[in-house]
């Protein structure tokens, strides 16, 4: 597909931006309400995101081929109260709808927490899919795991794709057999501020013996400790000691960004706490990149096949009276 234009809604620090740009996309509009995330976005992409999406007139947004949106997770997440569309932030999905109504992007890719698939006995997801279908989109959805797309992080997210062209035959990206070793993610030199307190470290070591090294130790809400050669899902609002490297220290901001697929070229311009929050809210870049690649391929292939069919059709106007196809509208080679 030739270079395409995309918009990045609820953009965070630009996981969708990186994924789309790697596929040849040009970002023509971004929106992010958090000022620290705006700062990081601008520092890394040279584009200043617009603020509150509810205050933006959809008609002022540039035309685009692909709408990307990791719309707010909290209303649908097990971390929150599962209030769904009863939560005012849940209605931010309808800001996406207003933009789709106005701009009619040919392709869409949406991301949310996996609990969206089952929330409110699937009613929430049904509303989303029915709304997109009513706008003329052919939609598909699936829960994907970043661990299957090269990252050492178990991060399951629902992806929703949509096409105005109903001839599109979309296939979800194939899984990658191996993920990046955790040792390649972890920094070798760590500042003391990232170390867990002696009390926390001793408590972890006393309650758990890991079978892996290096490993990320995970403490769930009930206090159970487990460890893996990969990270459990990063969370923006998690306990400071939710994930510990080898039970001894916290992940650094750079390590958290690496776990989401951001390269070391990504500039860290915010505080540690802000960057941890940003990484916890981000989308896993390689997984999104793989989905966008398949979206573009499916759309391009459908357009190509439609063009072939168009040119295969020969108008019969002007055929001689001896031709037995004279009274037919079209003849096919």
Buried (B, 14 or more C-beta within 10 A) or exposed (E): BEEBBBBBBBBBBBBBBBBBBBBEBEBBBBBBBBEBBBBBBBBBBEBEBBBEBEEBEBEEBEEBBBBBBBBBBBBBBEBBEBBBBEBEBBEBBBBBBBBBEEBBBBBBBBBBBBBBBBBBEEEBBEBBBEBBEEBBBBBBBEBBBBBBBBBBBBBBBBBBBBBBBEBBEBEBBEEBEEBBEBEEBBEEEBEEEBBBEEEBBEBBBEEBEBEEEBBBBBBEEEEEBEBBBBBBBBBBEBEEBBBBBBBBBBBBBBBBBBBBBBEEEBEBBBEBEBBBBBBBBBBBBBBBBBBBBBBBBBBBBBBEEEEEEEEEEEEBEEBEEEEEEEEEEEBEE
